[in-house]
Amino acid sequence: MSQNLYMPIPATIERIAEETPNIKTFTIRPREPVPFEAGQFVELTVPGVGEAPFTPSSSPTITDEMEITIMKTGHVTDFLHEMEEGAPVGVRGPYGRAYPIDDFKGREILIAGGGCGVGPLRALLLAVAEDLDSYKRVILRYGARSPVDIVFRDAQQRGWNLGGALDVMVTVDHDAPGWDGHVGVLPSILTEEYLDCDPDDGIAVMCGPPVMMQFTVEALMERGYRAENIFLSLERNMSCGVGKCGHCRLGKYYICTDGPVFSWDEIRDNPTLWDD
């Protein structure tokens, strides 16, 4: 992390890949390495425009460049989506709590994502893939609104280049010509018919729109997953990234400093958890 919490490290946009009509993956190269752990986030600065928090979607083992998958949703992201390769940006961080990957070893991991939420989960998946034999089994379940909205589509169709080592299933909310996969919301492929899993000791990790996570948690609890073994990546309302502005307060927690990774056991009793 940079010594100055508020001073971004100068960086350059090296590559831009269009994932969907409103999601792009930006590869940035900071002037100095920005090491991070899967689940942590950074603040990405657009000079003269502002900054916003994003969780990297690249492997934590690569520190000379970083990939960030960004949906076009607001002021800063609108500007980012208009930028070109070679443009200057800034990055500060990393911040927040990462996934407790060491505690996952020897156990089955279910990774469940929706929409752009697969970005942060990709960093976890790539970290796990570095030492795949240390885990009992890795399962990926992903949902998108339609086939055109599938993020990292090529990688998902190739089993994330892990061959048969990864159990992957993708679903879409709405069918479209040429789509021969499952149609239905994400929880519909978490049933016994589509998911053979180990709820008693297995780990479940999820990231995506709040409504998706709400019903996914319910589906996993019905399957028998333990609350302490379900982890959510919450990124809502973060702003400063260092717990000063209070914008991301969730009960007794600040998402930016106490999270963004939380166990369901920690936050399940918060009455405002799923509020916009």
LUMGUDO-468504 format. One record per residue: residue number from 1; residue in three letters; x negated, y negated, z negated of N, C-alpha, C, O in turn. Coordinates in pm, whole numbers, always signed. Example, Ala and Ser with C-alpha at 12.3 -4.5 7.8 and 13.67 -1.06 7.14 Angstrom:
BEGIN
  pos  code    n.px    n.py    n.pz   ca.px   ca.py   ca.pz    c.px    c.py    c.pz    o.px    o.py    o.pz
    1   ALA   -1319    +569    -780   -1230    +450    -780   -1320    +330    -780   -1424    +332    -846
    2   SER   -1285    +225    -708   -1367    +106    -714   -1290      -3    -787   -1341    -114    -804
//
This chain:
BEGIN
  pos  code    n.px    n.py    n.pz   ca.px   ca.py   ca.pz    c.px    c.py    c.pz    o.px    o.py    o.pz
    1   MET     -84    +119      +0      +0      +0      +0     -88    -124      +0    -193    -126     -64
    2   SER     -45    -227     +71    -115    -353     +70    -117    -410     -71     -21    -393    -146
    3   GLN    -226    -477    -111    -237    -530    -246    -131    -635    -273     -82    -646    -385
    4   ASN     -94    -713    -175     +10    -814    -189    +144    -754    -150    +165    -717     -34
    5   LEU    +235    -744    -248    +365    -680    -224    +443    -746    -112    +523    -682     -44
    6   TYR    +420    -876     -92    +503    -952      +1    +436    -983    +134    +498   -1042    +222
    7   MET    +311    -943    +150    +237    -976    +271    +230    -855    +365    +165    -756    +331
    8   PRO    +297    -860    +481    +292    -746    +573    +157    -731    +640     +84    -828    +662
    9   ILE    +124    -607    +671      +4    -577    +748     +37    -597    +895    +136    -542    +943
   10   PRO     -42    -676    +969     -16    -694   +1113     -17    -560   +1186    -100    -474   +1157
   11   ALA     +74    -544   +1279     +85    -419   +1355    +131    -450   +1497    +174    -561   +1527
   12   THR    +120    -350   +1582    +160    -364   +1722    +253    -250   +1759    +234    -136   +1717
   13   ILE    +354    -282   +1838    +442    -177   +1890    +370    -106   +2004    +348    -165   +2110
   14   GLU    +335     +19   +1982    +261     +95   +2083    +353    +156   +2188    +325    +150   +2308
   15   ARG    +463    +216   +2142    +555    +284   +2234    +698    +265   +2185    +724    +246   +2066
   16   ILE    +791    +270   +2280    +933    +264   +2247   +1004    +375   +2324    +993    +383   +2447
   17   ALA   +1076    +459   +2253   +1151    +568   +2316   +1299    +548   +2288   +1340    +529   +2174
   18   GLU   +1380    +553   +2393   +1524    +539   +2376   +1583    +676   +2344   +1578    +768   +2425
   19   GLU   +1640    +687   +2224   +1699    +813   +2179   +1845    +824   +2223   +1887    +928   +2274
   20   THR   +1921    +717   +2202   +2062    +709   +2239   +2087    +567   +2288   +1995    +485   +2284
   21   PRO   +2208    +535   +2333   +2233    +398   +2378   +2207    +291   +2273   +2181    +176   +2309
   22   ASN   +2213    +325   +2144   +2191    +222   +2041   +2086    +262   +1937   +2079    +201   +1830
   23   ILE   +2004    +362   +1967   +1898    +405   +1876   +1768    +420   +1955   +1764    +485   +2059
   24   LYS   +1661    +359   +1902   +1529    +371   +1963   +1428    +411   +1856   +1444    +379   +1738
   25   THR   +1324    +482   +1900   +1212    +514   +1811   +1094    +427   +1850   +1048    +429   +1965
   26   PHE   +1045    +350   +1754    +932    +260   +1776    +807    +322   +1713    +807    +357   +1595
   27   THR    +703    +334   +1792    +574    +377   +1739    +491    +252   +1717    +460    +179   +1811
   28   ILE    +454    +227   +1591    +376    +107   +1560    +238    +148   +1511    +220    +252   +1447
   29   ARG    +141     +63   +1541      +4     +87   +1497     -39     -29   +1407     -67    -138   +1458
   30   PRO     -44      -8   +1276     -88    -114   +1184    -238    -139   +1195    -314     -52   +1237
   31   ARG    -278    -258   +1156    -420    -293   +1159    -500    -205   +1062    -618    -179   +1085
   32   GLU    -436    -161    +956    -498     -68    +862    -398     +43    +831    -278     +22    +842
   33   PRO    -447    +162    +791    -356    +274    +768    -251    +244    +662    -277    +173    +565
   34   VAL    -131    +298    +683     -22    +285    +586     +24    +427    +551    +123    +475    +605
   35   PRO     -48    +494    +461      -9    +631    +423    +123    +630    +346    +147    +540    +265
   36   PHE    +207    +728    +372    +335    +738    +303    +369    +884    +281    +309    +972    +342
   37   GLU    +466    +909    +195    +520   +1042    +173    +660   +1049    +231    +730    +948    +235
   38   ALA    +699   +1166    +277    +832   +1181    +337    +940   +1136    +241    +946   +1181    +127
   39   GLY   +1026   +1046    +288   +1133    +992    +206   +1110    +849    +162   +1205    +777    +132
   40   GLN    +984    +806    +157    +954    +667    +124    +991    +577    +242   +1009    +626    +354
   41   PHE   +1001    +447    +217   +1036    +353    +323    +934    +240    +332    +853    +220    +241
   42   VAL    +940    +167    +441    +856     +49    +461    +945     -68    +500   +1060     -49    +542
   43   GLU    +893    -187    +488    +959    -307    +538    +892    -344    +671    +771    -367    +676
   44   LEU    +972    -349    +776    +922    -383    +909    +956    -528    +939   +1073    -568    +932
   45   THR    +856    -606    +971    +871    -750    +993    +869    -784   +1141    +782    -739   +1215
   46   VAL    +966    -864   +1184    +965    -924   +1317    +929   -1071   +1297   +1009   -1146   +1242
   47   PRO    +811   -1114   +1340    +766   -1251   +1314    +867   -1355   +1363    +914   -1351   +1476
   48   GLY    +899   -1448   +1273    +990   -1555   +1307   +1136   -1517   +1301   +1223   -1602   +1323
   49   VAL   +1165   -1391   +1271   +1304   -1343   +1269   +1343   -1294   +1130   +1445   -1335   +1076
   50   GLY   +1262   -1206   +1073   +1291   -1151    +942   +1236   -1011    +927   +1156    -967   +1010
   51   GLU   +1278    -941    +825   +1232    -805    +801   +1349    -720    +753   +1451    -772    +708
   52   ALA   +1331    -589    +763   +1434    -495    +719   +1367    -366    +677   +1260    -333    +728
   53   PRO   +1428    -291    +584   +1369    -165    +537   +1407     -48    +626   +1521     -36    +669
   54   PHE   +1309     +38    +653   +1332    +158    +734   +1245    +270    +678   +1134    +247    +631
   55   THR   +1298    +392    +685   +1221    +510    +646   +1152    +567    +769   +1219    +596    +868
   56   PRO   +1020    +585    +767    +950    +641    +883   +1006    +777    +923   +1053    +854    +839
   57   SER   +1000    +805   +1053   +1048    +933   +1104    +935   +1020   +1155    +959   +1125   +1215
   58   SER    +811    +978   +1133    +695   +1053   +1180    +634   +1136   +1068    +677   +1128    +953
   59   SER    +535   +1217   +1103    +470   +1302   +1005    +387   +1219    +908    +314   +1130    +951
   60   PRO    +398   +1246    +778    +318   +1173    +679    +168   +1200    +692     +87   +1125    +637
   61   THR    +130   +1305    +764     -12   +1336    +779     -81   +1243    +879    -203   +1239    +885
   62   ILE      -2   +1169    +956     -58   +1074   +1053     -47    +934    +994     +63    +886    +968
   63   THR    -161    +867    +972    -159    +738    +905    -203    +622    +993    -183    +506    +956
   64   ASP    -263    +650   +1110    -308    +539   +1194    -195    +479   +1277    -207    +367   +1327
   65   GLU     -85    +553   +1291     +34    +499   +1354    +157    +558   +1286    +148    +657   +1213
   66   MET    +271    +498   +1310    +393    +537   +1240    +511    +524   +1334    +521    +427   +1410
   67   GLU    +601    +621   +1330    +723    +614   +1409    +840    +577   +1319    +853    +630   +1208
   68   ILE    +924    +486   +1367   +1042    +444   +1293   +1160    +448   +1389   +1157    +384   +1494
   69   THR   +1262    +521   +1354   +1381    +537   +1439   +1489    +442   +1390   +1533    +450   +1275
   70   ILE   +1532    +351   +1478   +1612    +237   +1436   +1740    +225   +1519   +1738    +226   +1642
   71   MET   +1852    +215   +1447   +1980    +190   +1512   +2004     +40   +1522   +1971     -36   +1430
   72   LYS   +2060      -2   +1631   +2092    -143   +1652   +2218    -176   +1574   +2329    -142   +1615
   73   THR   +2199    -244   +1458   +2314    -268   +1370   +2322    -409   +1314   +2421    -442   +1248
   74   GLY   +2223    -494   +1338   +2226    -626   +1276   +2120    -718   +1331   +2061    -692   +1436
   75   HIS   +2096    -827   +1258   +2011    -936   +1306   +1871    -888   +1345   +1828    -907   +1459
   76   VAL   +1799    -826   +1251   +1661    -783   +1279   +1658    -671   +1381   +1576    -671   +1472
   77   THR   +1749    -574   +1366   +1748    -461   +1459   +1786    -504   +1600   +1738    -445   +1697
   78   ASP   +1872    -605   +1612   +1905    -656   +1746   +1781    -710   +1815   +1759    -685   +1933
   79   PHE   +1699    -785   +1741   +1576    -838   +1798   +1479    -726   +1832   +1415    -729   +1937
   80   LEU   +1466    -627   +1743   +1376    -516   +1769   +1412    -444   +1898   +1324    -406   +1975
   81   HIS   +1539    -424   +1921   +1582    -351   +2040   +1557    -430   +2168   +1562    -373   +2277
   82   GLU   +1529    -558   +2156   +1496    -638   +2274   +1346    -652   +2294   +1301    -706   +2396
   83   MET   +1267    -605   +2198   +1121    -620   +2206   +1061    -517   +2300   +1122    -415   +2331
   84   GLU    +938    -545   +2344    +870    -458   +2439    +742    -403   +2378    +693    -453   +2277
   85   GLU    +689    -301   +2441    +562    -243   +2396    +452    -349   +2401    +444    -427   +2496
   86   GLY    +369    -350   +2298    +262    -449   +2287    +299    -567   +2201    +212    -648   +2169
   87   ALA    +425    -579   +2161    +469    -693   +2080    +417    -680   +1937    +402    -569   +1886
   88   PRO    +389    -793   +1872    +341    -789   +1733    +455    -775   +1634    +562    -833   +1651
   89   VAL    +431    -698   +1529    +524    -685   +1416    +439    -679   +1290    +317    -696   +1297
   90   GLY    +501    -657   +1177    +429    -640   +1053    +492    -529    +973    +610    -498    +991
   91   VAL    +416    -470    +884    +469    -361    +800    +411    -375    +660    +291    -398    +642
   92   ARG    +496    -361    +562    +449    -358    +423    +511    -238    +350    +624    -198    +378
   93   GLY    +435    -184    +260    +478     -66    +189    +367     +38    +187    +251      +3    +211
   94   PRO    +398    +164    +159    +533    +219    +143    +588    +192      +4    +515    +160     -90
   95   TYR    +720    +207      -6    +790    +184    -130    +882    +303    -161    +916    +382     -74
   96   GLY    +921    +311    -287   +1025    +405    -325    +976    +545    -358    +857    +576    -353
   97   ARG   +1072    +628    -392   +1047    +766    -434   +1062    +861    -317   +1159    +852    -241
   98   ALA    +969    +949    -301    +969   +1045    -191   +1045   +1172    -229   +1087   +1189    -343
   99   TYR   +1061   +1261    -131   +1117   +1393    -159   +1017   +1472    -244    +898   +1469    -216
  100   PRO   +1064   +1543    -347    +972   +1623    -430    +935   +1755    -361    +974   +1862    -405
  101   ILE    +859   +1744    -254    +831   +1859    -168    +762   +1972    -243    +788   +2089    -216
  102   ASP    +675   +1939    -337    +606   +2045    -412    +705   +2135    -485    +679   +2254    -502
  103   ASP    +817   +2079    -528    +918   +2158    -599    +999   +2246    -503   +1070   +2336    -547
  104   PHE    +988   +2219    -373   +1064   +2297    -275    +993   +2426    -236   +1055   +2516    -179
  105   LYS    +866   +2437    -266    +788   +2551    -217    +839   +2682    -276    +875   +2692    -393
  106   GLY    +842   +2782    -189    +891   +2913    -227   +1042   +2924    -221   +1098   +3028    -256
  107   ARG   +1109   +2819    -177   +1256   +2819    -177   +1309   +2790     -37   +1237   +2742     +51
  108   GLU   +1436   +2819     -18   +1503   +2789    +108   +1541   +2641    +110   +1590   +2588     +10
  109   ILE   +1518   +2575    +225   +1551   +2433    +238   +1655   +2415    +348   +1633   +2455    +463
  110   LEU   +1767   +2356    +313   +1868   +2319    +410   +1858   +2169    +432   +1874   +2091    +338
  111   ILE   +1832   +2128    +556   +1824   +1987    +593   +1948   +1953    +674   +1971   +2009    +781
  112   ALA   +2029   +1860    +621   +2155   +1825    +686   +2156   +1676    +717   +2140   +1594    +627
  113   GLY   +2175   +1641    +844   +2170   +1501    +883   +2279   +1463    +979   +2333   +1547   +1051
  114   GLY   +2310   +1335    +981   +2409   +1285   +1074   +2363   +1155   +1135   +2306   +1071   +1066
  115   GLY   +2385   +1138   +1265   +2350   +1014   +1333   +2203    +981   +1321   +2118   +1067   +1340
  116   CYS   +2175    +854   +1288   +2036    +809   +1274   +1970    +863   +1148   +1849    +848   +1130
  117   GLY   +2050    +926   +1059   +1994    +983    +938   +1894   +1093    +962   +1819   +1130    +872
  118   VAL   +1891   +1147   +1084   +1793   +1250   +1115   +1652   +1192   +1121   +1554   +1267   +1118
  119   GLY   +1640   +1059   +1130   +1508    +996   +1133   +1427   +1024   +1008   +1320   +1084   +1016
  120   PRO   +1476    +982    +890   +1404   +1014    +765   +1386   +1163    +744   +1283   +1207    +691
  121   LEU   +1486   +1243    +784   +1476   +1387    +767   +1370   +1448    +858   +1312   +1552    +826
  122   ARG   +1344   +1383    +970   +1239   +1431   +1060   +1103   +1425    +992   +1021   +1515   +1009
  123   ALA   +1078   +1320    +914    +951   +1310    +841    +938   +1426    +743    +830   +1483    +729
  124   LEU   +1046   +1461    +676   +1045   +1576    +585   +1021   +1704    +662    +940   +1788    +622
  125   LEU   +1090   +1720    +772   +1077   +1842    +852    +934   +1858    +902    +879   +1969    +898
  126   LEU    +873   +1750    +948    +735   +1758    +998    +637   +1786    +885    +537   +1855    +905
  127   ALA    +666   +1734    +766    +579   +1762    +652    +588   +1908    +612    +487   +1972    +583
  128   VAL    +710   +1961    +611    +730   +2102    +579    +666   +2192    +684    +609   +2296    +651
  129   ALA    +675   +2151    +810    +619   +2232    +919    +469   +2248    +910    +412   +2343    +965
  130   GLU    +402   +2156    +841    +257   +2165    +824    +218   +2287    +742    +106   +2338    +753
  131   ASP    +312   +2334    +659    +282   +2448    +570    +406   +2536    +560    +454   +2566    +451
  132   LEU    +456   +2576    +676    +585   +2643    +684    +590   +2773    +603    +696   +2810    +552
  133   ASP    +478   +2842    +592    +476   +2970    +520    +498   +2953    +370    +522   +3050    +300
  134   SER    +490   +2830    +322    +509   +2807    +178    +655   +2801    +139    +688   +2790     +21
  135   TYR    +744   +2810    +239    +887   +2798    +212    +959   +2926    +255    +923   +2989    +354
  136   LYS   +1057   +2962    +178   +1130   +3086    +205   +1198   +3081    +341   +1197   +3180    +415
  137   ARG   +1258   +2968    +374   +1331   +2952    +499   +1366   +2805    +515   +1388   +2735    +417
  138   VAL   +1371   +2758    +641   +1409   +2619    +668   +1526   +2618    +766   +1520   +2679    +873
  139   ILE   +1633   +2549    +728   +1755   +2542    +807   +1785   +2397    +839   +1773   +2311    +752
  140   LEU   +1823   +2368    +963   +1862   +2233   +1002   +2003   +2234   +1059   +2033   +2310   +1151
  141   ARG   +2088   +2149   +1002   +2223   +2129   +1052   +2240   +1980   +1079   +2220   +1897    +990
  142   TYR   +2278   +1947   +1202   +2284   +1806   +1243   +2414   +1777   +1315   +2463   +1858   +1394
  143   GLY   +2470   +1659   +1287   +2593   +1619   +1352   +2582   +1482   +1415   +2518   +1393   +1360
  144   ALA   +2644   +1466   +1532   +2648   +1338   +1602   +2790   +1311   +1650   +2872   +1404   +1656
  145   ARG   +2820   +1188   +1685   +2955   +1155   +1731   +2987   +1223   +1863   +3099   +1272   +1883
  146   SER   +2890   +1227   +1953   +2911   +1286   +2085   +2776   +1336   +2136   +2673   +1303   +2077
  147   PRO   +2773   +1414   +2243   +2645   +1462   +2295   +2546   +1352   +2329   +2425   +1369   +2310
  148   VAL   +2593   +1239   +2378   +2503   +1130   +2414   +2442   +1063   +2291   +2343    +991   +2303
  149   ASP   +2501   +1086   +2174   +2453   +1024   +2050   +2358   +1113   +1971   +2319   +1077   +1860
  150   ILE   +2319   +1227   +2025   +2226   +1316   +1956   +2086   +1256   +1958   +2031   +1228   +2065
  151   VAL   +2029   +1236   +1841   +1894   +1180   +1828   +1791   +1292   +1832   +1814   +1400   +1777
  152   PHE   +1677   +1267   +1898   +1573   +1369   +1917   +1631   +1491   +1987   +1605   +1605   +1947
  153   ARG   +1710   +1468   +2090   +1784   +1576   +2153   +1693   +1686   +2208   +1719   +1804   +2187
  154   ASP   +1587   +1647   +2278   +1497   +1748   +2336   +1435   +1835   +2228   +1427   +1957   +2242
  155   ALA   +1392   +1770   +2119   +1328   +1845   +2010   +1427   +1942   +1946   +1391   +2055   +1914
  156   GLN   +1551   +1898   +1929   +1650   +1985   +1866   +1681   +2105   +1955   +1699   +2217   +1906
  157   GLN   +1688   +2082   +2086   +1717   +2191   +2178   +1602   +2292   +2182   +1624   +2409   +2215
  158   ARG   +1482   +2248   +2150   +1366   +2339   +2149   +1337   +2392   +2009   +1228   +2444   +1985
  159   GLY   +1432   +2380   +1918   +1408   +2427   +1781   +1297   +2351   +1714   +1224   +2405   +1630
  160   TRP   +1283   +2222   +1751   +1179   +2135   +1695   +1039   +2193   +1716    +949   +2174   +1635
  161   ASN   +1025   +2265   +1826    +895   +2324   +1863    +842   +2422   +1759    +722   +2447   +1752
  162   LEU    +932   +2476   +1679    +891   +2574   +1579    +942   +2714   +1613    +936   +2805   +1530
  163   GLY    +991   +2730   +1735   +1037   +2860   +1779   +1149   +2912   +1692   +1239   +2838   +1653
  164   GLY   +1142   +3041   +1661   +1245   +3102   +1578   +1225   +3079   +1430   +1302   +3130   +1348
  165   ALA   +1121   +3001   +1392   +1094   +2978   +1250   +1196   +2884   +1187   +1205   +2875   +1064
  166   LEU   +1272   +2813   +1270   +1367   +2716   +1220   +1507   +2750   +1269   +1528   +2770   +1389
  167   ASP   +1602   +2755   +1177   +1742   +2782   +1210   +1811   +2649   +1237   +1837   +2573   +1143
  168   VAL   +1840   +2619   +1363   +1895   +2489   +1402   +2036   +2507   +1459   +2059   +2595   +1541
  169   MET   +2129   +2421   +1416   +2260   +2415   +1478   +2304   +2269   +1482   +2292   +2196   +1384
  170   VAL   +2356   +2229   +1598   +2400   +2092   +1620   +2549   +2091   +1651   +2598   +2179   +1721
  171   THR   +2619   +1993   +1599   +2761   +1977   +1628   +2789   +1833   +1668   +2714   +1743   +1632
  172   VAL   +2897   +1812   +1742   +2940   +1677   +1778   +3086   +1659   +1738   +3165   +1754   +1740
  173   ASP   +3120   +1537   +1702   +3258   +1509   +1662   +3353   +1518   +1780   +3467   +1564   +1767
  174   HIS   +3305   +1472   +1897   +3391   +1465   +2015   +3325   +1536   +2133   +3208   +1514   +2162
  175   ASP   +3399   +1621   +2197   +3350   +1698   +2311   +3324   +1606   +2431   +3372   +1493   +2436
  176   ALA   +3249   +1657   +2527   +3220   +1583   +2650   +3186   +1684   +2759   +3142   +1795   +2728
  177   PRO   +3206   +1648   +2885   +3172   +1739   +2995   +3026   +1784   +2987   +2936   +1703   +2968
  178   GLY   +3005   +1913   +3002   +2870   +1969   +2998   +2825   +2014   +2861   +2721   +2080   +2850
  179   TRP   +2898   +1980   +2758   +2860   +2022   +2622   +2919   +2159   +2592   +3040   +2178   +2599
  180   ASP   +2832   +2256   +2560   +2879   +2391   +2530   +2851   +2431   +2385   +2859   +2548   +2349
  181   GLY   +2817   +2330   +2304   +2792   +2358   +2163   +2916   +2339   +2077   +3027   +2326   +2128
  182   HIS   +2895   +2339   +1949   +3005   +2329   +1853   +3065   +2189   +1853   +2995   +2090   +1874
  183   VAL   +3196   +2182   +1831   +3265   +2054   +1819   +3330   +2048   +1682   +3408   +2136   +1645
  184   GLY   +3297   +1944   +1605   +3350   +1928   +1470   +3254   +1846   +1387   +3137   +1830   +1424
  185   VAL   +3300   +1794   +1277   +3214   +1715   +1189   +3111   +1805   +1122   +3126   +1927   +1120
  186   LEU   +3007   +1744   +1066   +2896   +1821   +1009   +2939   +1925    +907   +2891   +2039    +915
  187   PRO   +3028   +1893    +811   +3067   +1997    +712   +3128   +2121    +775   +3131   +2227    +712
  188   SER   +3178   +2109    +899   +3241   +2225    +962   +3139   +2334    +998   +3178   +2448   +1020
  189   ILE   +3010   +2298   +1003   +2908   +2401   +1030   +2828   +2436    +905   +2718   +2491    +913
  190   LEU   +2884   +2402    +788   +2824   +2440    +661   +2904   +2550    +593   +2877   +2586    +478
  191   THR   +3003   +2602    +664   +3085   +2711    +610   +3011   +2844    +624   +2909   +2852    +693
  192   GLU   +3063   +2947    +561   +3000   +3080    +567   +2992   +3132    +710   +2902   +3209    +743
  193   GLU   +3085   +3090    +795   +3086   +3136    +934   +2962   +3090   +1010   +2912   +3162   +1097
  194   TYR   +2912   +2970    +977   +2802   +2912   +1053   +2673   +2895    +973   +2570   +2859   +1029
  195   LEU   +2680   +2921    +845   +2562   +2898    +763   +2544   +3009    +661   +2620   +3021    +565
  196   ASP   +2442   +3091    +685   +2401   +3195    +591   +2291   +3134    +506   +2181   +3109    +556
  197   CYS   +2318   +3109    +379   +2223   +3035    +297   +2216   +3094    +156   +2287   +3188    +122
  198   ASP   +2128   +3035     +75   +2106   +3079     -62   +2140   +2964    -157   +2050   +2896    -206
  199   PRO   +2270   +2940    -183   +2309   +2825    -266   +2257   +2832    -408   +2234   +2728    -470
  200   ASP   +2238   +2950    -461   +2201   +2963    -602   +2067   +2898    -635   +2053   +2832    -738
  201   ASP   +1969   +2917    -547   +1835   +2862    -573   +1787   +2773    -460   +1678   +2717    -468
  202   GLY   +1867   +2758    -354   +1825   +2681    -239   +1828   +2530    -263   +1899   +2481    -350
  203   ILE   +1749   +2460    -182   +1743   +2315    -184   +1821   +2262     -65   +1812   +2317     +45
  204   ALA   +1898   +2156     -85   +1968   +2090     +25   +1928   +1943     +27   +1930   +1876     -77
  205   VAL   +1892   +1893    +144   +1851   +1754    +160   +1935   +1692    +270   +1955   +1754    +374
  206   MET   +1984   +1569    +248   +2070   +1509    +350   +2046   +1360    +362   +2000   +1294    +269
  207   CYS   +2079   +1309    +482   +2073   +1166    +509   +2166   +1139    +625   +2173   +1216    +721
  208   GLY   +2238   +1028    +617   +2330    +992    +722   +2429    +889    +674   +2411    +832    +566
  209   PRO   +2535    +863    +750   +2637    +769    +708   +2699    +812    +575   +2711    +932    +549
  210   PRO   +2738    +717    +490   +2794    +751    +358   +2910    +850    +364   +2914    +943    +284
  211   VAL   +3003    +831    +457   +3118    +922    +462   +3074   +1063    +497   +3132   +1160    +448
  212   MET   +2972   +1075    +580   +2919   +1208    +613   +2858   +1273    +489   +2882   +1391    +462
  213   MET   +2777   +1197    +415   +2714   +1254    +297   +2816   +1289    +190   +2802   +1390    +121
  214   GLN   +2919   +1208    +177   +3023   +1236     +77   +3087   +1372    +101   +3099   +1452      +9
  215   PHE   +3128   +1398    +225   +3195   +1525    +252   +3096   +1641    +264   +3133   +1757    +241
  216   THR   +2971   +1611    +298   +2869   +1716    +302   +2837   +1763    +161   +2823   +1883    +138
  217   VAL   +2825   +1670     +67   +2803   +1708     -73   +2916   +1797    -122   +2891   +1899    -187
  218   GLU   +3039   +1759     -92   +3154   +1839    -135   +3147   +1981     -77   +3174   +2078    -147
  219   ALA   +3110   +1990     +51   +3100   +2121    +115   +2991   +2206     +51   +3010   +2326     +32
  220   LEU   +2878   +2144     +17   +2767   +2219     -43   +2800   +2262    -185   +2763   +2372    -227
  221   MET   +2868   +2176    -260   +2907   +2214    -394   +3006   +2330    -390   +3001   +2419    -475
  222   GLU   +3095   +2330    -291   +3188   +2441    -276   +3115   +2571    -242   +3159   +2679    -281
  223   ARG   +3004   +2559    -170   +2925   +2678    -137   +2846   +2729    -257   +2795   +2841    -254
  224   GLY   +2834   +2647    -361   +2764   +2691    -481   +2629   +2629    -505   +2557   +2672    -595
  225   TYR   +2592   +2528    -427   +2464   +2460    -451   +2470   +2387    -585   +2575   +2336    -624
  226   ARG   +2358   +2383    -654   +2350   +2315    -782   +2325   +2166    -761   +2251   +2127    -670
  227   ALA   +2386   +2085    -843   +2376   +1940    -827   +2232   +1891    -832   +2195   +1798    -761
  228   GLU   +2150   +1954    -915   +2010   +1911    -926   +1926   +1954    -807   +1813   +1908    -791
  229   ASN   +1981   +2042    -722   +1908   +2089    -604   +1956   +2025    -474   +1911   +2063    -365
  230   ILE   +2047   +1927    -484   +2095   +1854    -368   +2032   +1715    -371   +2045   +1643    -470
  231   PHE   +1965   +1677    -264   +1897   +1548    -259   +1953   +1463    -146   +1971   +1510     -33
  232   LEU   +1979   +1336    -177   +2032   +1242     -80   +1933   +1128     -61   +1870   +1082    -156
  233   SER   +1920   +1083     +62   +1840    +965     +92   +1937    +849    +111   +2009    +842    +211
  234   LEU   +1938    +758     +14   +2028    +643     +18   +1950    +519     +62   +1847    +486      +2
  235   GLU   +1997    +453    +164   +1925    +336    +215   +2013    +212    +218   +1975    +109    +274
  236   ARG   +2132    +221    +158   +2227    +111    +171   +2183     -11     +90   +2132      +0     -21
  237   ASN   +2206    -126    +149   +2191    -256     +83   +2049    -291     +39   +2030    -390     -32
  238   MET   +1949    -214     +79   +1813    -252     +41   +1773    -379    +115   +1812    -401    +230
  239   SER   +1693    -462     +48   +1649    -587    +110   +1501    -613     +81   +1417    -593    +168
  240   CYS   +1470    -657     -41   +1331    -695     -70   +1238    -575     -77   +1120    -586     -43
  241   GLY   +1289    -462    -121   +1208    -341    -128   +1134    -319    -258   +1077    -212    -281
  242   VAL   +1135    -420    -346   +1055    -409    -468   +1136    -438    -595   +1078    -467    -699
  243   GLY   +1267    -431    -587   +1351    -444    -705   +1367    -584    -759   +1402    -601    -876
  244   LYS   +1343    -685    -678   +1353    -823    -725   +1486    -889    -690   +1537    -969    -769
  245   CYS   +1542    -858    -575   +1663    -930    -531   +1791    -872    -591   +1892    -942    -601
  246   GLY   +1789    -745    -632   +1905    -683    -693   +2015    -646    -595   +2122    -603    -636
  247   HIS   +1989    -661    -468   +2093    -637    -367   +2133    -491    -358   +2246    -460    -323
  248   CYS   +2041    -401    -390   +2068    -258    -374   +2101    -188    -505   +2089     -66    -515
  249   ARG   +2142    -263    -605   +2169    -202    -735   +2285    -104    -726   +2389    -134    -667
  250   LEU   +2266     +12    -785   +2368    +117    -791   +2376    +164    -935   +2300    +252    -976
  251   GLY   +2469    +106   -1012   +2475    +139   -1154   +2346     +98   -1223   +2306     -18   -1216
  252   LYS   +2282    +192   -1289   +2157    +162   -1360   +2036    +169   -1269   +1924    +140   -1313
  253   TYR   +2055    +206   -1143   +1943    +224   -1051   +1930    +109    -951   +2028     +45    -915
  254   TYR   +1806     +84    -909   +1780      +6    -789   +1736    +108    -683   +1638    +180    -702
  255   ILE   +1808    +112    -574   +1780    +214    -472   +1637    +201    -421   +1573    +303    -393
  256   CYS   +1586     +79    -408   +1453     +60    -348   +1339    +107    -438   +1235    +149    -389
  257   THR   +1358     +99    -569   +1250    +139    -660   +1275    +273    -727   +1181    +349    -749
  258   ASP   +1399    +303    -761   +1431    +431    -824   +1458    +539    -720   +1450    +658    -752
  259   GLY   +1488    +501    -598   +1511    +591    -485   +1410    +559    -377   +1296    +524    -410
  260   PRO   +1444    +570    -251   +1580    +597    -203   +1625    +743    -213   +1740    +775    -182
  261   VAL   +1535    +833    -257   +1572    +974    -272   +1626    +996    -414   +1558    +967    -512
  262   PHE   +1747   +1048    -421   +1809   +1080    -550   +1864   +1223    -544   +1902   +1272    -438
  263   SER   +1866   +1287    -659   +1940   +1414    -667   +2086   +1381    -689   +2119   +1277    -745
  264   TRP   +2174   +1471    -646   +2317   +1450    -668   +2348   +1445    -817   +2442   +1377    -859
  265   ASP   +2272   +1517    -896   +2292   +1518   -1040   +2272   +1379   -1101   +2339   +1345   -1198
  266   GLU   +2181   +1300   -1044   +2151   +1168   -1097   +2263   +1066   -1069   +2289    +980   -1152
  267   ILE   +2327   +1077    -955   +2416    +969    -911   +2562   +1010    -897   +2645    +926    -861
  268   ARG   +2595   +1134    -924   +2728   +1186    -895   +2839   +1114    -971   +2953   +1110    -924
  269   ASP   +2809   +1057   -1088   +2913    +994   -1169   +2931    +845   -1141   +3010    +779   -1208
  270   ASN   +2857    +792   -1043   +2870    +649   -1015   +2997    +623    -933   +3010    +678    -823
  271   PRO   +3091    +542    -983   +3219    +523    -914   +3209    +441    -786   +3302    +445    -705
  272   THR   +3099    +368    -765   +3084    +285    -646   +2989    +345    -542   +2950    +279    -447
  273   LEU   +2953    +472    -562   +2851    +534    -478   +2886    +526    -330   +2798    +496    -248
  274   TRP   +3011    +551    -294   +3047    +557    -152   +3110    +427    -101   +3163    +423     +10
  275   ASP   +3105    +322    -182   +3158    +193    -136   +3069    +135     -26   +2949    +160     -23
  276   ASP   +3129     +59     +62   +3052      -7    +168   +2968    -120    +108   +2895    -188    +181
//
